[in-house]
C-alpha cells in the first residue's frame, strides 16, 4: 500500500493550517492511501513514499536528507515578502529576503507537486521563479462551514463592528481603528469589539485615537463563532500589496460563516474572482478616503437586512469555493485521475 507522510512540525500547525491539512488528508484516505504524520524529521523514506509539508523550511529539511524525495508542498503565502514587511524593510531584512527567495525558488522547482491558495499566487510565483510546470492545483485557505443558526437579525445589533485576529502590519489594524473612529464620530451608538491575543497592544492604540465605545479581549477558538455572531460587520482592510493580492485570508470565511457582513478592500484577487456578496458587503479601494468609507458604512447600516437571503447568498458563494466536498474531490481528481499517484 502506498503512503503519504505528512511532515508537520508542531509550530507549523494553527487553526487555519490544520483545517486545510485535514482536507488533503481526507482526500488521500478516501482513496485508500495510507497517511502517516510526523512532527520530527526522523522517519525513513522508501522509493514509493510521498511527503506532504506546508513550510519552506520543512521542505528544505527533507530535501537535504533525501534529494529524491517526492515532496508535495503547500504554499500558504509569499514568505520572503512577508518577512521583509514584518521587519520594516531593514538592510538585514533585505539580506534575509534574498536568501529566502533562493530557498523558495529551490522549493517550487524541486517539489513533486504544489498546492497554492489562489490563481494569483500561482501566477506570481511562476513569474518570480520561472516556474513553468503544471504540477499544481489551487485550493483557497478557509476553516469554517456556514452556520445558519447565526443568520438571525436578533443577534446582530445595529452599528456593531468586530475585528478578529492578530496585529501584523499587513492586517491594517491601525487603518481599521482609524476608520472606526470616523464611524463613531458620526454615530455615537457605534461599538467596536477587538478579538485578539495582543490585548494590551490593541488597547493602547485604541486609546491613543480617543475611541470611546470599544472592548478588547481574547476568546478561545471554541467560543469564537458565538462571539463573532453578536456583531453586524467585520473588518478585513488590506493594502494593495502582493502579500494581500495572492492571499485568501481565512477571516473572510470566518466572518461569513456566522452572518457577519464584511467591510473589506478590493485587493485580494481570489475574493474578486470568487465572491459576489451584493448588498451584503461593503467593498472599498485601498486608496479610498476614510471619511468616504465611513459615510458608505453609515448609509449601509440603515438598510434592512434579510438574513435568510444573506444566508442563501453565502451558500451560493461557498459552493465550489469554501466547499469541502468540492475541494476534496478536486484533490482526488488531480492526484488520482491525472496519475500523479500512478500506483494508487
C-alpha positions as CSV (number, residue, x, y, z in Angstrom):
1,X,0.0,0.0,0.0
2,X,1.4,3.4,-1.0
3,X,1.6,6.1,1.7
4,X,1.9,9.8,2.1
5,X,3.9,11.0,5.0
6,X,2.6,14.3,6.5
7,X,5.7,16.1,7.9
8,X,4.2,18.7,10.2
9,X,6.3,20.1,13.0
10,X,4.2,21.4,15.9
11,X,4.8,25.1,15.2
12,X,3.6,24.7,11.6
13,X,0.0,23.9,12.7
14,X,-2.5,26.5,13.6
15,X,-6.3,26.9,13.3
16,X,-6.1,27.7,9.6
17,X,-3.4,25.2,8.5
18,X,-5.0,22.3,10.5
19,X,-8.3,22.5,8.6
20,X,-6.5,22.7,5.2
21,X,-4.2,19.8,6.1
22,X,-7.2,17.7,7.1
23,X,-8.9,18.3,3.8
24,X,-5.9,17.0,1.9
25,X,-5.6,14.1,4.4
26,X,-9.2,13.1,3.9
27,X,-8.9,13.1,0.1
28,X,-6.0,10.7,0.3
29,X,-7.6,8.4,2.9
30,X,-10.8,8.2,0.8
31,X,-8.6,6.8,-2.0
32,X,-7.2,4.1,0.4
33,X,-3.8,5.8,0.6
34,X,-2.1,5.4,3.9
35,X,-1.4,8.7,5.7
36,X,1.2,8.8,8.5
37,X,2.1,12.0,10.4
38,X,5.4,13.0,11.9
39,X,6.4,16.2,13.8
40,X,10.1,15.3,13.6
41,X,12.2,14.5,10.6
42,X,13.2,11.1,12.0
43,X,11.3,8.9,9.5
44,X,12.6,6.6,6.8
45,X,11.6,7.2,3.2
46,X,11.0,4.4,0.7
47,X,11.1,5.0,-3.1
48,X,7.3,4.7,-3.2
49,X,6.6,7.2,-0.5
50,X,5.3,10.8,-0.9
51,X,5.8,13.5,1.6
52,X,3.4,16.4,2.3
53,X,4.5,19.5,4.1
54,X,3.5,23.2,4.5
55,X,6.6,25.3,5.2
56,X,9.6,26.1,3.0
57,X,12.0,25.3,5.9
58,X,10.4,21.9,6.3
59,X,10.7,21.2,2.6
60,X,14.4,22.0,2.8
61,X,14.8,19.9,5.9
62,X,13.5,16.9,3.9
63,X,15.3,17.7,0.7
64,X,18.7,17.9,2.4
65,X,18.1,14.4,3.8
66,X,16.8,12.9,0.6
67,X,17.0,14.8,-2.7
68,X,14.9,12.1,-4.5
69,X,12.0,12.5,-2.0
70,X,8.7,13.2,-3.7
71,X,7.5,16.2,-1.8
72,X,4.1,17.8,-2.0
73,X,4.3,21.4,-0.9
74,X,1.5,23.7,0.2
75,X,2.3,27.4,-0.3
76,X,0.2,29.4,2.2
77,X,1.7,32.8,1.3
78,X,4.7,34.6,-0.1
79,X,7.1,34.1,2.8
80,X,10.0,36.3,1.6
81,X,7.8,39.3,1.1
82,X,6.1,38.8,4.4
83,X,9.4,38.6,6.2
84,X,10.5,41.9,4.6
85,X,7.4,43.7,5.7
86,X,7.4,42.3,9.2
87,X,11.0,43.5,9.6
88,X,10.3,47.0,8.3
89,X,12.3,46.7,5.2
90,X,15.6,47.0,7.0
91,X,19.0,46.2,5.4
92,X,19.2,42.9,7.4
93,X,15.7,42.0,6.3
94,X,16.6,42.6,2.6
95,X,19.6,40.2,3.0
96,X,17.4,37.5,4.5
97,X,14.7,38.2,2.0
98,X,17.2,37.5,-0.9
99,X,18.3,34.2,0.8
100,X,14.7,33.3,1.5
101,X,13.9,33.9,-2.2
102,X,16.6,31.4,-3.2
103,X,15.2,28.8,-0.9
104,X,11.7,29.4,-2.2
105,X,12.9,29.0,-5.7
106,X,14.6,25.7,-4.9
107,X,11.4,24.5,-3.2
108,X,9.0,25.3,-6.0
109,X,11.3,23.9,-8.7
110,X,12.2,20.7,-6.8
111,X,8.8,19.9,-5.4
112,X,7.0,16.9,-6.8
113,X,3.6,18.8,-6.6
114,X,2.5,22.2,-5.4
115,X,-0.7,23.4,-3.8
116,X,-1.5,27.2,-4.0
117,X,-4.3,29.1,-2.3
118,X,-5.1,31.3,-5.3
119,X,-4.6,31.7,-9.1
120,X,-2.8,35.0,-8.4
121,X,-0.3,33.2,-6.1
122,X,0.5,30.6,-8.8
123,X,1.0,33.3,-11.5
124,X,3.1,35.4,-9.2
125,X,5.4,32.5,-8.2
126,X,5.5,31.4,-11.8
127,X,6.8,34.7,-13.0
128,X,9.1,35.2,-10.0
129,X,10.9,31.9,-10.2
130,X,10.3,30.9,-13.9
131,X,8.2,28.1,-12.7
132,X,6.6,26.5,-15.8
133,X,5.5,23.1,-14.6
134,X,1.8,22.1,-14.4
135,X,2.2,20.1,-11.2
136,X,-0.1,22.2,-9.1
137,X,-3.7,22.7,-8.0
138,X,-5.4,25.6,-6.3
139,X,-7.5,25.4,-3.1
140,X,-8.3,28.5,-1.0
141,X,-7.5,28.7,2.6
142,X,-10.5,28.5,4.9
143,X,-11.7,26.8,8.1
144,X,-15.4,27.2,8.5
145,X,-18.7,26.0,7.1
146,X,-21.9,28.0,7.1
147,X,-23.8,28.1,10.4
148,X,-27.4,29.0,9.6
149,X,-28.4,29.5,13.2
150,X,-26.3,32.7,13.3
151,X,-28.0,34.3,10.4
152,X,-30.5,36.0,12.6
153,X,-31.4,39.7,12.8
154,X,-32.0,39.5,16.5
155,X,-28.3,38.5,17.0
156,X,-27.0,41.5,15.0
157,X,-27.4,44.8,16.8
158,X,-27.2,47.8,14.6
159,X,-23.8,49.6,14.4
160,X,-21.8,46.8,15.9
161,X,-18.3,46.2,14.4
162,X,-15.7,43.5,15.1
163,X,-12.1,42.8,14.2
164,X,-10.7,39.3,14.9
165,X,-7.1,38.3,14.6
166,X,-3.5,39.4,15.0
167,X,-2.0,42.8,14.5
168,X,0.5,42.1,11.8
169,X,1.3,45.1,9.6
170,X,-0.5,43.7,6.5
171,X,-3.7,43.2,8.5
172,X,-4.0,47.1,8.6
173,X,-5.1,47.3,12.3
174,X,-4.2,50.9,12.6
175,X,-6.3,51.8,9.5
176,X,-9.1,49.7,10.8
177,X,-9.4,51.5,14.1
178,X,-8.9,54.9,12.3
179,X,-11.9,54.0,10.1
180,X,-14.0,53.0,13.1
181,X,-13.0,56.3,14.7
182,X,-14.6,58.1,11.8
183,X,-17.8,56.0,12.2
184,X,-18.0,56.7,15.9
185,X,-17.7,60.4,15.3
186,X,-20.9,60.2,13.1
187,X,-22.7,57.6,15.2
188,X,-22.4,57.8,18.9
189,X,-24.1,54.4,19.3
190,X,-21.4,52.5,17.3
191,X,-19.4,49.9,19.1
192,X,-16.2,48.2,18.2
193,X,-15.0,44.8,19.5
194,X,-11.5,43.6,19.0
195,X,-10.8,39.9,19.5
196,X,-7.0,39.3,19.7
197,X,-4.3,37.7,21.8
198,X,-2.5,41.1,21.7
199,X,-4.9,42.8,24.1
200,X,-2.6,45.4,25.6
201,X,-1.1,46.5,22.3
202,X,-4.5,46.8,20.7
203,X,-6.0,48.7,23.6
204,X,-3.1,51.2,23.7
205,X,-3.6,52.0,20.0
206,X,-7.4,52.4,20.5
207,X,-7.0,54.7,23.5
208,X,-4.4,56.8,21.6
209,X,-7.1,57.5,19.0
210,X,-9.6,58.5,21.6
211,X,-12.1,55.8,20.7
212,X,-14.8,55.6,23.3
213,X,-17.1,52.7,22.6
214,X,-15.0,49.5,22.5
215,X,-14.0,46.3,24.1
216,X,-10.8,44.3,23.6
217,X,-10.4,40.7,24.7
218,X,-9.4,37.2,23.6
219,X,-11.7,34.2,23.1
220,X,-10.7,30.6,22.7
221,X,-11.3,29.1,19.3
222,X,-14.3,27.1,20.6
223,X,-16.1,30.3,21.6
224,X,-15.1,32.4,18.6
225,X,-18.2,31.6,16.4
226,X,-20.6,32.6,19.1
227,X,-18.8,35.8,19.9
228,X,-18.5,36.9,16.3
229,X,-22.2,36.2,15.7
230,X,-23.1,39.0,18.1
231,X,-22.0,41.7,15.6
232,X,-23.2,43.0,12.3
233,X,-20.0,43.9,10.5
234,X,-16.4,42.5,10.3
235,X,-13.3,44.4,9.2
236,X,-10.9,43.0,6.6
237,X,-8.9,46.0,5.4
238,X,-5.8,45.5,3.4
239,X,-3.2,47.5,1.4
240,X,-2.6,46.9,-2.3
241,X,0.5,44.7,-1.8
242,X,1.4,41.4,-3.3
243,X,1.2,39.8,0.1
244,X,-2.5,40.6,0.1
245,X,-3.1,40.2,-3.7
246,X,-2.1,36.5,-3.6
247,X,-3.8,35.6,-0.2
248,X,-7.1,34.1,0.8
249,X,-7.4,35.3,4.4
250,X,-9.5,32.9,6.5
251,X,-11.0,36.0,8.2
252,X,-13.5,36.4,5.3
253,X,-14.6,32.8,5.5
254,X,-14.9,33.0,9.3
255,X,-17.0,36.2,9.2
256,X,-19.4,35.0,6.6
257,X,-19.9,31.6,8.3
258,X,-21.7,33.4,11.1
259,X,-23.5,36.0,9.2
260,X,-21.2,39.0,9.5
261,X,-21.1,41.4,6.6
262,X,-17.5,42.1,5.6
263,X,-16.0,45.6,5.3
264,X,-13.0,44.8,3.1
265,X,-10.6,46.1,0.5
266,X,-10.8,45.0,-3.2
267,X,-7.1,44.0,-3.4
268,X,-7.5,40.2,-2.8
269,X,-7.7,38.8,-6.3
270,X,-9.3,35.5,-5.2
271,X,-12.2,37.3,-3.5
272,X,-12.8,39.4,-6.6
273,X,-12.9,36.3,-8.7
274,X,-14.9,34.0,-6.5
275,X,-17.2,36.1,-4.2
276,X,-20.2,38.2,-5.1
277,X,-22.0,39.3,-1.9
278,X,-24.0,42.0,-3.4
279,X,-25.8,44.2,-0.8
280,X,-24.2,42.1,2.0
281,X,-20.7,43.6,1.8
282,X,-19.0,46.9,1.9
283,X,-16.1,46.9,-0.6
284,X,-13.6,49.7,-0.6
285,X,-10.4,50.5,-2.6
286,X,-7.0,50.8,-0.9
287,X,-6.7,54.5,-1.5
288,X,-10.3,55.4,-0.7
289,X,-10.6,58.2,1.9
290,X,-11.6,57.0,5.4
291,X,-14.3,59.6,5.6
292,X,-15.9,58.5,2.4
293,X,-15.8,54.8,3.5
294,X,-17.3,55.8,6.9
295,X,-20.2,57.6,5.1
296,X,-20.7,54.5,3.0
297,X,-20.9,52.3,6.1
298,X,-23.3,54.6,7.9
299,X,-25.6,54.6,4.9
300,X,-25.4,50.8,4.7
301,X,-26.1,50.4,8.4
302,X,-29.6,51.9,7.8
303,X,-30.5,49.2,5.3
304,X,-33.0,46.5,6.3
305,X,-31.1,43.2,6.1
306,X,-32.9,39.9,5.2
307,X,-30.7,37.4,6.9
308,X,-32.4,34.4,5.2
309,X,-31.5,35.9,1.8
310,X,-28.0,36.7,3.1
311,X,-27.6,33.0,4.1
312,X,-28.7,31.9,0.6
313,X,-26.2,34.4,-0.9
314,X,-23.4,33.0,1.2
315,X,-24.4,29.4,0.4
316,X,-24.1,30.2,-3.3
317,X,-20.7,31.8,-2.8
318,X,-19.4,29.0,-0.7
319,X,-20.3,26.4,-3.4
320,X,-17.2,25.4,-5.3
321,X,-15.0,27.7,-3.2
322,X,-15.3,27.3,0.6
323,X,-16.6,23.8,-0.2
324,X,-15.1,20.7,1.5
325,X,-16.7,18.1,-0.9
326,X,-15.7,20.2,-3.9
327,X,-12.1,20.6,-2.8
328,X,-11.6,17.0,-1.6
329,X,-12.9,15.8,-5.0
330,X,-10.6,18.3,-6.7
331,X,-7.6,16.8,-4.9
332,X,-8.7,13.3,-5.8
333,X,-9.1,14.3,-9.4
334,X,-5.6,15.9,-9.5
335,X,-3.8,13.1,-7.8
336,X,-5.7,10.0,-8.9
337,X,-7.4,10.7,-12.2
338,X,-4.3,12.5,-13.6
339,X,-2.0,9.7,-12.4
340,X,0.1,12.0,-10.1
341,X,-0.1,8.9,-7.9
342,X,0.3,6.2,-10.6
343,X,0.3,3.3,-8.2
344,X,-2.8,4.1,-6.2
